[in-house]
Amino acid sequence: MITPEVQLLRWPAQQDLREEYRSLGVPRILVVEAGLGAPICDDIYEDWVRQPIPTHDLQARADALAERFRRNHLPQLDENGVLRLGEDSVMLSPLQAELLSMLVTRFGQVVPREALRFRLGQEEGSMTRNALDLHMMRIRQRISPLGLSVRTVWGRGYILDAGQDLE
């Protein structure tokens, strides 16, 4: 099964759709009709194949494009406390990295406040509500150059996503 975020387009019949997807940053594979020249793919989210192509080869190319897309659109936190998004990165303190690891793992989803307090409570003894708020404020400042924000979901927890911080 082709990865859902990768679109297959007939080349050159769907040139207009190719341009639309390119402007939206949608990963795509151009399926070139036999006998036609190969398109120039100068976008990291585009690849091409010639018909006929074995299903496993097409799947491998789609998986590679999907992984490239995820690497460039989802934050990655390494074991050294470096948070990366695309080509940009910031260094985090060990405590910030520990907190942010839960948010990165659940990118775009709410992480309950109590889960974060429990995680840090293991590191610092007992994590108070105010201490967690202070850590989150510092994380917001640290990650803002990447275009990421941590939003408070009142009464529930925090969410890491792309976009402006609303607080």
C-alpha positions in Angstrom: 0.0 0.0 0.0 1.4 3.4 -1.0 2.0 5.7 2.0 -1.0 8.0 2.4 1.0 11.2 2.4 2.6 10.5 -1.0 0.5 11.2 -4.1 0.9 9.4 -7.4 0.5 11.6 -10.5 0.4 10.7 -14.2 3.1 12.7 -16.0 2.6 14.8 -18.0 -1.2 14.6 -17.9 -1.4 15.9 -14.3 1.1 18.8 -14.6 -1.4 21.3 -13.1 -1.9 19.0 -10.0 1.9 18.6 -9.8 2.3 22.4 -9.4 -0.5 22.6 -6.9 1.0 19.8 -4.8 4.4 21.4 -5.1 3.1 24.7 -3.7 1.4 22.9 -0.8 4.6 20.8 -0.1 2.8 17.5 -0.7 5.2 14.6 -1.5 4.5 13.1 -4.9 5.7 10.5 -7.4 5.3 11.2 -11.1 4.4 8.1 -13.1 5.9 8.7 -16.6 4.2 7.1 -19.5 6.4 4.7 -21.5 8.3 6.5 -24.3 8.2 10.0 -22.8 11.1 12.0 -21.5 11.8 12.1 -17.8 10.7 15.1 -15.8 13.2 17.3 -13.9 12.5 16.8 -10.2 14.3 19.6 -8.3 12.1 19.3 -5.2 13.0 17.0 -2.3 9.4 15.9 -2.1 9.2 14.7 -5.6 10.4 11.6 -7.4 9.5 9.8 -10.7 9.2 6.3 -12.0 8.6 4.9 -15.5 5.7 2.6 -16.3 5.7 -0.4 -15.9 7.2 -0.4 -12.4 7.1 -3.3 -10.0 4.9 -2.7 -7.0 7.8 -3.2 -4.5 9.9 -0.6 -6.3 7.1 1.9 -6.2 6.5 1.2 -2.5 10.2 1.7 -1.7 10.2 5.1 -3.4 7.0 6.1 -1.7 8.4 5.1 1.7 11.6 7.1 1.1 9.6 10.2 0.1 7.4 9.8 3.2 10.4 9.5 5.5 12.0 12.5 3.9 8.8 14.4 4.5 8.5 13.3 8.1 12.1 14.2 8.8 11.6 17.7 7.5 8.1 18.4 8.9 8.1 16.7 12.3 10.5 17.6 15.1 13.2 15.1 16.0 14.8 15.0 19.5 18.1 13.1 19.7 19.8 11.5 22.7 22.1 14.6 23.1 19.2 17.0 23.6 19.3 18.5 20.1 15.8 19.3 18.8 15.7 19.5 15.0 13.1 20.6 12.5 14.2 20.4 8.9 17.6 22.1 8.6 17.3 24.0 11.9 18.1 22.9 15.4 18.4 24.1 19.0 20.2 22.6 22.0 18.1 21.8 25.1 19.1 21.3 28.7 18.7 17.7 29.9 15.6 18.7 31.9 14.0 20.5 28.9 14.8 17.5 26.7 13.2 15.1 29.1 10.0 17.2 29.2 10.0 17.8 25.4 10.5 14.2 24.6 6.9 13.4 25.6 5.6 16.3 23.6 7.7 15.4 20.5 6.5 11.8 20.7 2.9 13.0 20.7 3.4 15.9 18.3 0.1 17.7 17.7 -1.6 15.8 20.5 -2.4 16.8 24.1 0.1 15.5 26.7 -1.5 15.6 30.1 0.0 18.0 32.7 0.1 15.2 35.3 2.1 12.9 32.9 4.7 15.7 32.5 4.8 16.4 36.3 5.2 12.7 37.0 8.1 12.4 34.5 9.9 15.4 36.0 9.1 14.4 39.5 11.2 11.4 39.0 14.1 13.6 38.0 13.7 16.5 40.5 11.9 14.9 43.5 8.5 16.5 43.5 7.5 18.8 40.5 5.1 21.5 41.5 2.6 23.1 39.1 4.5 26.4 39.2 7.8 24.6 38.5 6.3 22.9 35.5 4.9 26.2 34.2 8.3 27.8 34.5 10.0 24.9 32.6 7.3 25.2 29.8 7.9 28.9 29.5 11.6 28.3 29.1 11.0 25.6 26.5 8.7 27.9 24.5 11.4 30.5 24.3 14.0 27.9 23.4 12.0 26.3 20.5 10.4 29.4 19.0 13.3 29.9 16.5 12.2 26.5 14.9 8.7 27.8 14.3 7.4 25.4 17.0 5.2 26.3 19.9 3.9 24.7 23.1 0.3 25.6 23.8 -1.6 25.2 27.0 -4.8 23.2 26.7 -6.5 24.5 29.8 -7.5 21.8 32.3 -5.8 19.1 30.3 -2.1 19.7 29.5 0.1 20.9 26.7 0.4 20.4 23.0 3.5 20.9 20.8 2.8 22.0 17.3 4.0 24.3 14.5 2.8 27.9 14.5 2.7 30.8 16.8 2.6 30.5 20.5 -0.8 31.8 21.7 0.3 32.7 25.2 
